[in-house]
């Protein structure tokens, strides 16, 4: 993955929101409240957007872990 300084705003946004969506999905599943069909479709759209910007699923998970650690 590129360093953060190499990312355009559009690429960083794609990565960020895909990671946020992963966190939301995991949080909801832990509480026994899975995403609705509409929410899941949005989640998948964010993941696809990140992939379309050159990120792997592992990149998104790594970024999510960094976000979670920074809280």
mmCIF file of the N, C-alpha and C atoms, coordinates in Angstrom:
data_MODEL
# 
_entry.id   MODEL 
# 
loop_
_atom_site.group_PDB 
_atom_site.id 
_atom_site.type_symbol 
_atom_site.label_atom_id 
_atom_site.label_alt_id 
_atom_site.label_comp_id 
_atom_site.label_asym_id 
_atom_site.label_entity_id 
_atom_site.label_seq_id 
_atom_site.pdbx_PDB_ins_code 
_atom_site.Cartn_x 
_atom_site.Cartn_y 
_atom_site.Cartn_z 
_atom_site.occupancy 
_atom_site.B_iso_or_equiv 
_atom_site.pdbx_formal_charge 
_atom_site.auth_seq_id 
_atom_site.auth_comp_id 
_atom_site.auth_asym_id 
_atom_site.auth_atom_id 
_atom_site.pdbx_PDB_model_num 
ATOM 1   N N  . UNK A 1 1  ? 0.843   -1.170 0.000  1.00 0.00 ? 1  UNK A N  1 
ATOM 2   C CA . UNK A 1 1  ? 0.000   0.000  0.000  1.00 0.00 ? 1  UNK A CA 1 
ATOM 3   C C  . UNK A 1 1  ? 0.891   1.237  0.000  1.00 0.00 ? 1  UNK A C  1 
ATOM 4   N N  . UNK A 1 2  ? 0.405   2.292  -0.565 1.00 0.00 ? 2  UNK A N  1 
ATOM 5   C CA . UNK A 1 2  ? 1.114   3.569  -0.585 1.00 0.00 ? 2  UNK A CA 1 
ATOM 6   C C  . UNK A 1 2  ? 1.239   4.127  0.824  1.00 0.00 ? 2  UNK A C  1 
ATOM 7   N N  . UNK A 1 3  ? 2.167   5.057  0.990  1.00 0.00 ? 3  UNK A N  1 
ATOM 8   C CA . UNK A 1 3  ? 2.204   5.777  2.255  1.00 0.00 ? 3  UNK A CA 1 
ATOM 9   C C  . UNK A 1 3  ? 1.062   6.775  2.241  1.00 0.00 ? 3  UNK A C  1 
ATOM 10  N N  . UNK A 1 4  ? 0.648   7.228  3.422  1.00 0.00 ? 4  UNK A N  1 
ATOM 11  C CA . UNK A 1 4  ? -0.488  8.150  3.504  1.00 0.00 ? 4  UNK A CA 1 
ATOM 12  C C  . UNK A 1 4  ? -0.229  9.425  2.713  1.00 0.00 ? 4  UNK A C  1 
ATOM 13  N N  . UNK A 1 5  ? 0.994   9.886  2.662  1.00 0.00 ? 5  UNK A N  1 
ATOM 14  C CA . UNK A 1 5  ? 1.307   11.116 1.941  1.00 0.00 ? 5  UNK A CA 1 
ATOM 15  C C  . UNK A 1 5  ? 1.140   10.975 0.437  1.00 0.00 ? 5  UNK A C  1 
ATOM 16  N N  . UNK A 1 6  ? 1.184   9.749  -0.057 1.00 0.00 ? 6  UNK A N  1 
ATOM 17  C CA . UNK A 1 6  ? 1.051   9.507  -1.488 1.00 0.00 ? 6  UNK A CA 1 
ATOM 18  C C  . UNK A 1 6  ? -0.395  9.421  -1.954 1.00 0.00 ? 6  UNK A C  1 
ATOM 19  N N  . UNK A 1 7  ? -1.330  9.385  -1.018 1.00 0.00 ? 7  UNK A N  1 
ATOM 20  C CA . UNK A 1 7  ? -2.730  9.180  -1.383 1.00 0.00 ? 7  UNK A CA 1 
ATOM 21  C C  . UNK A 1 7  ? -3.411  10.487 -1.748 1.00 0.00 ? 7  UNK A C  1 
ATOM 22  N N  . UNK A 1 8  ? -4.179  10.446 -2.820 1.00 0.00 ? 8  UNK A N  1 
ATOM 23  C CA . UNK A 1 8  ? -5.014  11.593 -3.150 1.00 0.00 ? 8  UNK A CA 1 
ATOM 24  C C  . UNK A 1 8  ? -6.192  11.602 -2.183 1.00 0.00 ? 8  UNK A C  1 
ATOM 25  N N  . UNK A 1 9  ? -6.866  12.731 -2.085 1.00 0.00 ? 9  UNK A N  1 
ATOM 26  C CA . UNK A 1 9  ? -8.044  12.804 -1.216 1.00 0.00 ? 9  UNK A CA 1 
ATOM 27  C C  . UNK A 1 9  ? -9.069  11.747 -1.603 1.00 0.00 ? 9  UNK A C  1 
ATOM 28  N N  . UNK A 1 10 ? -9.266  11.544 -2.891 1.00 0.00 ? 10 UNK A N  1 
ATOM 29  C CA . UNK A 1 10 ? -10.254 10.573 -3.348 1.00 0.00 ? 10 UNK A CA 1 
ATOM 30  C C  . UNK A 1 10 ? -9.869  9.157  -2.921 1.00 0.00 ? 10 UNK A C  1 
ATOM 31  N N  . UNK A 1 11 ? -8.610  8.798  -3.074 1.00 0.00 ? 11 UNK A N  1 
ATOM 32  C CA . UNK A 1 11 ? -8.155  7.458  -2.666 1.00 0.00 ? 11 UNK A CA 1 
ATOM 33  C C  . UNK A 1 11 ? -8.238  7.301  -1.154 1.00 0.00 ? 11 UNK A C  1 
ATOM 34  N N  . UNK A 1 12 ? -7.817  8.314  -0.416 1.00 0.00 ? 12 UNK A N  1 
ATOM 35  C CA . UNK A 1 12 ? -7.872  8.220  1.040  1.00 0.00 ? 12 UNK A CA 1 
ATOM 36  C C  . UNK A 1 12 ? -9.319  8.130  1.519  1.00 0.00 ? 12 UNK A C  1 
ATOM 37  N N  . UNK A 1 13 ? -10.211 8.861  0.897  1.00 0.00 ? 13 UNK A N  1 
ATOM 38  C CA . UNK A 1 13 ? -11.633 8.768  1.249  1.00 0.00 ? 13 UNK A CA 1 
ATOM 39  C C  . UNK A 1 13 ? -12.165 7.363  0.991  1.00 0.00 ? 13 UNK A C  1 
ATOM 40  N N  . UNK A 1 14 ? -11.791 6.771  -0.127 1.00 0.00 ? 14 UNK A N  1 
ATOM 41  C CA . UNK A 1 14 ? -12.241 5.417  -0.444 1.00 0.00 ? 14 UNK A CA 1 
ATOM 42  C C  . UNK A 1 14 ? -11.762 4.435  0.623  1.00 0.00 ? 14 UNK A C  1 
ATOM 43  N N  . UNK A 1 15 ? -10.501 4.541  0.999  1.00 0.00 ? 15 UNK A N  1 
ATOM 44  C CA . UNK A 1 15 ? -9.949  3.667  2.030  1.00 0.00 ? 15 UNK A CA 1 
ATOM 45  C C  . UNK A 1 15 ? -10.625 3.915  3.377  1.00 0.00 ? 15 UNK A C  1 
ATOM 46  N N  . UNK A 1 16 ? -10.758 5.162  3.738  1.00 0.00 ? 16 UNK A N  1 
ATOM 47  C CA . UNK A 1 16 ? -11.325 5.520  5.044  1.00 0.00 ? 16 UNK A CA 1 
ATOM 48  C C  . UNK A 1 16 ? -12.751 4.990  5.196  1.00 0.00 ? 16 UNK A C  1 
ATOM 49  N N  . UNK A 1 17 ? -13.606 5.262  4.231  1.00 0.00 ? 17 UNK A N  1 
ATOM 50  C CA . UNK A 1 17 ? -15.003 4.874  4.384  1.00 0.00 ? 17 UNK A CA 1 
ATOM 51  C C  . UNK A 1 17 ? -15.204 3.372  4.272  1.00 0.00 ? 17 UNK A C  1 
ATOM 52  N N  . UNK A 1 18 ? -14.345 2.684  3.542  1.00 0.00 ? 18 UNK A N  1 
ATOM 53  C CA . UNK A 1 18 ? -14.413 1.217  3.524  1.00 0.00 ? 18 UNK A CA 1 
ATOM 54  C C  . UNK A 1 18 ? -14.054 0.673  4.907  1.00 0.00 ? 18 UNK A C  1 
ATOM 55  N N  . UNK A 1 19 ? -13.055 1.274  5.547  1.00 0.00 ? 19 UNK A N  1 
ATOM 56  C CA . UNK A 1 19 ? -12.659 0.842  6.892  1.00 0.00 ? 19 UNK A CA 1 
ATOM 57  C C  . UNK A 1 19 ? -13.752 1.148  7.908  1.00 0.00 ? 19 UNK A C  1 
ATOM 58  N N  . UNK A 1 20 ? -14.358 2.316  7.802  1.00 0.00 ? 20 UNK A N  1 
ATOM 59  C CA . UNK A 1 20 ? -15.460 2.672  8.712  1.00 0.00 ? 20 UNK A CA 1 
ATOM 60  C C  . UNK A 1 20 ? -16.605 1.677  8.547  1.00 0.00 ? 20 UNK A C  1 
ATOM 61  N N  . UNK A 1 21 ? -16.905 1.308  7.311  1.00 0.00 ? 21 UNK A N  1 
ATOM 62  C CA . UNK A 1 21 ? -17.993 0.361  7.054  1.00 0.00 ? 21 UNK A CA 1 
ATOM 63  C C  . UNK A 1 21 ? -17.687 -1.007 7.669  1.00 0.00 ? 21 UNK A C  1 
ATOM 64  N N  . UNK A 1 22 ? -16.432 -1.428 7.628  1.00 0.00 ? 22 UNK A N  1 
ATOM 65  C CA . UNK A 1 22 ? -16.049 -2.695 8.249  1.00 0.00 ? 22 UNK A CA 1 
ATOM 66  C C  . UNK A 1 22 ? -16.287 -2.625 9.760  1.00 0.00 ? 22 UNK A C  1 
ATOM 67  N N  . UNK A 1 23 ? -15.900 -1.496 10.354 1.00 0.00 ? 23 UNK A N  1 
ATOM 68  C CA . UNK A 1 23 ? -16.104 -1.335 11.791 1.00 0.00 ? 23 UNK A CA 1 
ATOM 69  C C  . UNK A 1 23 ? -17.572 -1.353 12.176 1.00 0.00 ? 23 UNK A C  1 
ATOM 70  N N  . UNK A 1 24 ? -18.405 -0.679 11.398 1.00 0.00 ? 24 UNK A N  1 
ATOM 71  C CA . UNK A 1 24 ? -19.837 -0.666 11.670 1.00 0.00 ? 24 UNK A CA 1 
ATOM 72  C C  . UNK A 1 24 ? -20.418 -2.068 11.568 1.00 0.00 ? 24 UNK A C  1 
ATOM 73  N N  . UNK A 1 25 ? -20.041 -2.775 10.510 1.00 0.00 ? 25 UNK A N  1 
ATOM 74  C CA . UNK A 1 25 ? -20.565 -4.135 10.319 1.00 0.00 ? 25 UNK A CA 1 
ATOM 75  C C  . UNK A 1 25 ? -20.158 -5.032 11.484 1.00 0.00 ? 25 UNK A C  1 
ATOM 76  N N  . UNK A 1 26 ? -18.900 -4.977 11.883 1.00 0.00 ? 26 UNK A N  1 
ATOM 77  C CA . UNK A 1 26 ? -18.421 -5.815 12.988 1.00 0.00 ? 26 UNK A CA 1 
ATOM 78  C C  . UNK A 1 26 ? -19.121 -5.454 14.293 1.00 0.00 ? 26 UNK A C  1 
ATOM 79  N N  . UNK A 1 27 ? -19.280 -4.179 14.549 1.00 0.00 ? 27 UNK A N  1 
ATOM 80  C CA . UNK A 1 27 ? -19.942 -3.727 15.773 1.00 0.00 ? 27 UNK A CA 1 
ATOM 81  C C  . UNK A 1 27 ? -21.376 -4.215 15.835 1.00 0.00 ? 27 UNK A C  1 
ATOM 82  N N  . UNK A 1 28 ? -22.064 -4.070 14.747 1.00 0.00 ? 28 UNK A N  1 
ATOM 83  C CA . UNK A 1 28 ? -23.468 -4.503 14.703 1.00 0.00 ? 28 UNK A CA 1 
ATOM 84  C C  . UNK A 1 28 ? -23.577 -6.014 14.869 1.00 0.00 ? 28 UNK A C  1 
ATOM 85  N N  . UNK A 1 29 ? -22.668 -6.754 14.239 1.00 0.00 ? 29 UNK A N  1 
ATOM 86  C CA . UNK A 1 29 ? -22.717 -8.219 14.357 1.00 0.00 ? 29 UNK A CA 1 
ATOM 87  C C  . UNK A 1 29 ? -22.429 -8.662 15.786 1.00 0.00 ? 29 UNK A C  1 
ATOM 88  N N  . UNK A 1 30 ? -21.496 -7.994 16.475 1.00 0.00 ? 30 UNK A N  1 
ATOM 89  C CA . UNK A 1 30 ? -21.192 -8.332 17.871 1.00 0.00 ? 30 UNK A CA 1 
ATOM 90  C C  . UNK A 1 30 ? -22.406 -8.128 18.767 1.00 0.00 ? 30 UNK A C  1 
ATOM 91  N N  . UNK A 1 31 ? -23.242 -7.164 18.421 1.00 0.00 ? 31 UNK A N  1 
ATOM 92  C CA . UNK A 1 31 ? -24.427 -6.872 19.225 1.00 0.00 ? 31 UNK A CA 1 
ATOM 93  C C  . UNK A 1 31 ? -25.662 -7.640 18.747 1.00 0.00 ? 31 UNK A C  1 
ATOM 94  N N  . UNK A 1 32 ? -25.459 -8.541 17.801 1.00 0.00 ? 32 UNK A N  1 
ATOM 95  C CA . UNK A 1 32 ? -26.572 -9.341 17.299 1.00 0.00 ? 32 UNK A CA 1 
ATOM 96  C C  . UNK A 1 32 ? -27.540 -8.565 16.437 1.00 0.00 ? 32 UNK A C  1 
ATOM 97  N N  . UNK A 1 33 ? -27.036 -7.494 15.808 1.00 0.00 ? 33 UNK A N  1 
ATOM 98  C CA . UNK A 1 33 ? -27.871 -6.648 14.953 1.00 0.00 ? 33 UNK A CA 1 
ATOM 99  C C  . UNK A 1 33 ? -27.218 -6.526 13.573 1.00 0.00 ? 33 UNK A C  1 
ATOM 100 N N  . UNK A 1 34 ? -27.298 -7.589 12.771 1.00 0.00 ? 34 UNK A N  1 
ATOM 101 C CA . UNK A 1 34 ? -26.628 -7.528 11.469 1.00 0.00 ? 34 UNK A CA 1 
ATOM 102 C C  . UNK A 1 34 ? -27.159 -6.385 10.605 1.00 0.00 ? 34 UNK A C  1 
ATOM 103 N N  . UNK A 1 35 ? -26.351 -5.991 9.649  1.00 0.00 ? 35 UNK A N  1 
ATOM 104 C CA . UNK A 1 35 ? -26.754 -4.931 8.734  1.00 0.00 ? 35 UNK A CA 1 
ATOM 105 C C  . UNK A 1 35 ? -28.005 -5.329 7.971  1.00 0.00 ? 35 UNK A C  1 
ATOM 106 N N  . UNK A 1 36 ? -28.835 -4.356 7.680  1.00 0.00 ? 36 UNK A N  1 
ATOM 107 C CA . UNK A 1 36 ? -30.000 -4.597 6.823  1.00 0.00 ? 36 UNK A CA 1 
ATOM 108 C C  . UNK A 1 36 ? -29.504 -4.813 5.400  1.00 0.00 ? 36 UNK A C  1 
ATOM 109 N N  . UNK A 1 37 ? -30.377 -5.236 4.539  1.00 0.00 ? 37 UNK A N  1 
ATOM 110 C CA . UNK A 1 37 ? -30.004 -5.462 3.139  1.00 0.00 ? 37 UNK A CA 1 
ATOM 111 C C  . UNK A 1 37 ? -29.486 -4.171 2.500  1.00 0.00 ? 37 UNK A C  1 
ATOM 112 N N  . UNK A 1 38 ? -30.149 -3.056 2.788  1.00 0.00 ? 38 UNK A N  1 
ATOM 113 C CA . UNK A 1 38 ? -29.703 -1.776 2.234  1.00 0.00 ? 38 UNK A CA 1 
ATOM 114 C C  . UNK A 1 38 ? -28.341 -1.378 2.786  1.00 0.00 ? 38 UNK A C  1 
ATOM 115 N N  . UNK A 1 39 ? -28.153 -1.573 4.088  1.00 0.00 ? 39 UNK A N  1 
ATOM 116 C CA . UNK A 1 39 ? -26.867 -1.240 4.704  1.00 0.00 ? 39 UNK A CA 1 
ATOM 117 C C  . UNK A 1 39 ? -25.753 -2.132 4.175  1.00 0.00 ? 39 UNK A C  1 
ATOM 118 N N  . UNK A 1 40 ? -26.060 -3.408 3.985  1.00 0.00 ? 40 UNK A N  1 
ATOM 119 C CA . UNK A 1 40 ? -25.063 -4.333 3.450  1.00 0.00 ? 40 UNK A CA 1 
ATOM 120 C C  . UNK A 1 40 ? -24.689 -3.950 2.021  1.00 0.00 ? 40 UNK A C  1 
ATOM 121 N N  . UNK A 1 41 ? -25.662 -3.530 1.236  1.00 0.00 ? 41 UNK A N  1 
ATOM 122 C CA . UNK A 1 41 ? -25.374 -3.085 -0.134 1.00 0.00 ? 41 UNK A CA 1 
ATOM 123 C C  . UNK A 1 41 ? -24.458 -1.861 -0.110 1.00 0.00 ? 41 UNK A C  1 
ATOM 124 N N  . UNK A 1 42 ? -24.692 -0.953 0.810  1.00 0.00 ? 42 UNK A N  1 
ATOM 125 C CA . UNK A 1 42 ? -23.826 0.227  0.945  1.00 0.00 ? 42 UNK A CA 1 
ATOM 126 C C  . UNK A 1 42 ? -22.433 -0.197 1.385  1.00 0.00 ? 42 UNK A C  1 
ATOM 127 N N  . UNK A 1 43 ? -22.359 -1.106 2.347  1.00 0.00 ? 43 UNK A N  1 
ATOM 128 C CA . UNK A 1 43 ? -21.071 -1.641 2.811  1.00 0.00 ? 43 UNK A CA 1 
ATOM 129 C C  . UNK A 1 43 ? -20.283 -2.202 1.631  1.00 0.00 ? 43 UNK A C  1 
ATOM 130 N N  . UNK A 1 44 ? -20.934 -3.017 0.831  1.00 0.00 ? 44 UNK A N  1 
ATOM 131 C CA . UNK A 1 44 ? -20.266 -3.626 -0.319 1.00 0.00 ? 44 UNK A CA 1 
ATOM 132 C C  . UNK A 1 44 ? -19.831 -2.570 -1.332 1.00 0.00 ? 44 UNK A C  1 
ATOM 133 N N  . UNK A 1 45 ? -20.631 -1.544 -1.498 1.00 0.00 ? 45 UNK A N  1 
ATOM 134 C CA . UNK A 1 45 ? -20.265 -0.456 -2.416 1.00 0.00 ? 45 UNK A CA 1 
ATOM 135 C C  . UNK A 1 45 ? -18.990 0.242  -1.940 1.00 0.00 ? 45 UNK A C  1 
ATOM 136 N N  . UNK A 1 46 ? -18.879 0.471  -0.638 1.00 0.00 ? 46 UNK A N  1 
ATOM 137 C CA . UNK A 1 46 ? -17.651 1.074  -0.086 1.00 0.00 ? 46 UNK A CA 1 
ATOM 138 C C  . UNK A 1 46 ? -16.444 0.162  -0.304 1.00 0.00 ? 46 UNK A C  1 
ATOM 139 N N  . UNK A 1 47 ? -16.630 -1.148 -0.099 1.00 0.00 ? 47 UNK A N  1 
ATOM 140 C CA . UNK A 1 47 ? -15.516 -2.080 -0.286 1.00 0.00 ? 47 UNK A CA 1 
ATOM 141 C C  . UNK A 1 47 ? -15.086 -2.117 -1.754 1.00 0.00 ? 47 UNK A C  1 
ATOM 142 N N  . UNK A 1 48 ? -16.064 -2.126 -2.641 1.00 0.00 ? 48 UNK A N  1 
ATOM 143 C CA . UNK A 1 48 ? -15.764 -2.130 -4.074 1.00 0.00 ? 48 UNK A CA 1 
ATOM 144 C C  . UNK A 1 48 ? -15.054 -0.848 -4.480 1.00 0.00 ? 48 UNK A C  1 
ATOM 145 N N  . UNK A 1 49 ? -15.490 0.277  -3.940 1.00 0.00 ? 49 UNK A N  1 
ATOM 146 C CA . UNK A 1 49 ? -14.853 1.553  -4.253 1.00 0.00 ? 49 UNK A CA 1 
ATOM 147 C C  . UNK A 1 49 ? -13.385 1.538  -3.815 1.00 0.00 ? 49 UNK A C  1 
ATOM 148 N N  . UNK A 1 50 ? -13.113 0.992  -2.639 1.00 0.00 ? 50 UNK A N  1 
ATOM 149 C CA . UNK A 1 50 ? -11.723 0.902  -2.172 1.00 0.00 ? 50 UNK A CA 1 
ATOM 150 C C  . UNK A 1 50 ? -10.905 0.015  -3.113 1.00 0.00 ? 50 UNK A C  1 
ATOM 151 N N  . UNK A 1 51 ? -11.464 -1.118 -3.504 1.00 0.00 ? 51 UNK A N  1 
ATOM 152 C CA . UNK A 1 51 ? -10.759 -2.006 -4.446 1.00 0.00 ? 51 UNK A CA 1 
ATOM 153 C C  . UNK A 1 51 ? -10.523 -1.300 -5.777 1.00 0.00 ? 51 UNK A C  1 
ATOM 154 N N  . UNK A 1 52 ? -11.519 -0.567 -6.237 1.00 0.00 ? 52 UNK A N  1 
ATOM 155 C CA . UNK A 1 52 ? -11.379 0.162  -7.506 1.00 0.00 ? 52 UNK A CA 1 
ATOM 156 C C  . UNK A 1 52 ? -10.282 1.218  -7.429 1.00 0.00 ? 52 UNK A C  1 
ATOM 157 N N  . UNK A 1 53 ? -9.950  1.656  -6.222 1.00 0.00 ? 53 UNK A N  1 
ATOM 158 C CA . UNK A 1 53 ? -8.881  2.638  -6.029 1.00 0.00 ? 53 UNK A CA 1 
ATOM 159 C C  . UNK A 1 53 ? -7.544  1.965  -5.706 1.00 0.00 ? 53 UNK A C  1 
ATOM 160 N N  . UNK A 1 54 ? -7.490  0.645  -5.889 1.00 0.00 ? 54 UNK A N  1 
ATOM 161 C CA . UNK A 1 54 ? -6.229  -0.079 -5.771 1.00 0.00 ? 54 UNK A CA 1 
ATOM 162 C C  . UNK A 1 54 ? -5.933  -0.675 -4.409 1.00 0.00 ? 54 UNK A C  1 
ATOM 163 N N  . UNK A 1 55 ? -6.886  -0.650 -3.489 1.00 0.00 ? 55 UNK A N  1 
ATOM 164 C CA . UNK A 1 55 ? -6.652  -1.205 -2.165 1.00 0.00 ? 55 UNK A CA 1 
ATOM 165 C C  . UNK A 1 55 ? -7.138  -2.644 -2.104 1.00 0.00 ? 55 UNK A C  1 
ATOM 166 N N  . UNK A 1 56 ? -6.422  -3.462 -1.359 1.00 0.00 ? 56 UNK A N  1 
ATOM 167 C CA . UNK A 1 56 ? -6.853  -4.829 -1.125 1.00 0.00 ? 56 UNK A CA 1 
ATOM 168 C C  . UNK A 1 56 ? -7.710  -4.869 0.131  1.00 0.00 ? 56 UNK A C  1 
ATOM 169 N N  . UNK A 1 57 ? -8.377  -5.993 0.343  1.00 0.00 ? 57 UNK A N  1 
ATOM 170 C CA . UNK A 1 57 ? -9.154  -6.158 1.574  1.00 0.00 ? 57 UNK A CA 1 
ATOM 171 C C  . UNK A 1 57 ? -8.235  -6.052 2.789  1.00 0.00 ? 57 UNK A C  1 
ATOM 172 N N  . UNK A 1 58 ? -7.013  -6.570 2.662  1.00 0.00 ? 58 UNK A N  1 
ATOM 173 C CA . UNK A 1 58 ? -6.049  -6.489 3.764  1.00 0.00 ? 58 UNK A CA 1 
ATOM 174 C C  . UNK A 1 58 ? -5.674  -5.033 4.049  1.00 0.00 ? 58 UNK A C  1 
ATOM 175 N N  . UNK A 1 59 ? -5.527  -4.219 3.006  1.00 0.00 ? 59 UNK A N  1 
ATOM 176 C CA . UNK A 1 59 ? -5.234  -2.796 3.201  1.00 0.00 ? 59 UNK A CA 1 
ATOM 177 C C  . UNK A 1 59 ? -6.340  -2.128 4.025  1.00 0.00 ? 59 UNK A C  1 
ATOM 178 N N  . UNK A 1 60 ? -7.577  -2.445 3.681  1.00 0.00 ? 60 UNK A N  1 
ATOM 179 C CA . UNK A 1 60 ? -8.720  -1.838 4.373  1.00 0.00 ? 60 UNK A CA 1 
ATOM 180 C C  . UNK A 1 60 ? -8.743  -2.308 5.828  1.00 0.00 ? 60 UNK A C  1 
ATOM 181 N N  . UNK A 1 61 ? -8.520  -3.600 6.056  1.00 0.00 ? 61 UNK A N  1 
ATOM 182 C CA . UNK A 1 61 ? -8.495  -4.111 7.432  1.00 0.00 ? 61 UNK A CA 1 
ATOM 183 C C  . UNK A 1 61 ? -7.362  -3.469 8.236  1.00 0.00 ? 61 UNK A C  1 
ATOM 184 N N  . UNK A 1 62 ? -6.197  -3.322 7.621  1.00 0.00 ? 62 UNK A N  1 
ATOM 185 C CA . UNK A 1 62 ? -5.064  -2.687 8.314  1.00 0.00 ? 62 UNK A CA 1 
ATOM 186 C C  . UNK A 1 62 ? -5.385  -1.246 8.680  1.00 0.00 ? 62 UNK A C  1 
ATOM 187 N N  . UNK A 1 63 ? -5.995  -0.520 7.749  1.00 0.00 ? 63 UNK A N  1 
ATOM 188 C CA . UNK A 1 63 ? -6.359  0.872  8.025  1.00 0.00 ? 63 UNK A CA 1 
ATOM 189 C C  . UNK A 1 63 ? -7.409  0.929  9.133  1.00 0.00 ? 63 UNK A C  1 
ATOM 190 N N  . UNK A 1 64 ? -8.365  0.008  9.100  1.00 0.00 ? 64 UNK A N  1 
ATOM 191 C CA . UNK A 1 64 ? -9.378  -0.044 10.153 1.00 0.00 ? 64 UNK A CA 1 
ATOM 192 C C  . UNK A 1 64 ? -8.722  -0.270 11.511 1.00 0.00 ? 64 UNK A C  1 
ATOM 193 N N  . UNK A 1 65 ? -7.758  -1.162 11.573 1.00 0.00 ? 65 UNK A N  1 
ATOM 194 C CA . UNK A 1 65 ? -7.055  -1.432 12.831 1.00 0.00 ? 65 UNK A CA 1 
ATOM 195 C C  . UNK A 1 65 ? -6.345  -0.173 13.325 1.00 0.00 ? 65 UNK A C  1 
ATOM 196 N N  . UNK A 1 66 ? -5.761  0.590  12.412 1.00 0.00 ? 66 UNK A N  1 
ATOM 197 C CA . UNK A 1 66 ? -5.090  1.844  12.796 1.00 0.00 ? 66 UNK A CA 1 
ATOM 198 C C  . UNK A 1 66 ? -6.108  2.856  13.327 1.00 0.00 ? 66 UNK A C  1 
ATOM 199 N N  . UNK A 1 67 ? -7.268  2.920  12.688 1.00 0.00 ? 67 UNK A N  1 
ATOM 200 C CA . UNK A 1 67 ? -8.318  3.831  13.168 1.00 0.00 ? 67 UNK A CA 1 
ATOM 201 C C  . UNK A 1 67 ? -8.773  3.431  14.567 1.00 0.00 ? 67 UNK A C  1 
ATOM 202 N N  . UNK A 1 68 ? -9.002  2.152  14.756 1.00 0.00 ? 68 UNK A N  1 
ATOM 203 C CA . UNK A 1 68 ? -9.477  1.669  16.051 1.00 0.00 ? 68 UNK A CA 1 
ATOM 204 C C  . UNK A 1 68 ? -8.436  1.912  17.141 1.00 0.00 ? 68 UNK A C  1 
ATOM 205 N N  . UNK A 1 69 ? -7.181  1.760  16.811 1.00 0.00 ? 69 UNK A N  1 
ATOM 206 C CA . UNK A 1 69 ? -6.106  1.946  17.789 1.00 0.00 ? 69 UNK A CA 1 
ATOM 207 C C  . UNK A 1 69 ? -5.940  3.415  18.150 1.00 0.00 ? 69 UNK A C  1 
ATOM 208 N N  . UNK A 1 70 ? -6.354  4.304  17.271 1.00 0.00 ? 70 UNK A N  1 
ATOM 209 C CA . UNK A 1 70 ? -6.156  5.735  17.521 1.00 0.00 ? 70 UNK A CA 1 
ATOM 210 C C  . UNK A 1 70 ? -7.268  6.351  18.373 1.00 0.00 ? 70 UNK A C  1 
ATOM 211 N N  . UNK A 1 71 ? -8.288  5.562  18.694 1.00 0.00 ? 71 UNK A N  1 
ATOM 212 C CA . UNK A 1 71 ? -9.393  6.087  19.511 1.00 0.00 ? 71 UNK A CA 1 
ATOM 213 C C  . UNK A 1 71 ? -9.039  6.161  20.956 1.00 0.00 ? 71 UNK A C  1 
# 
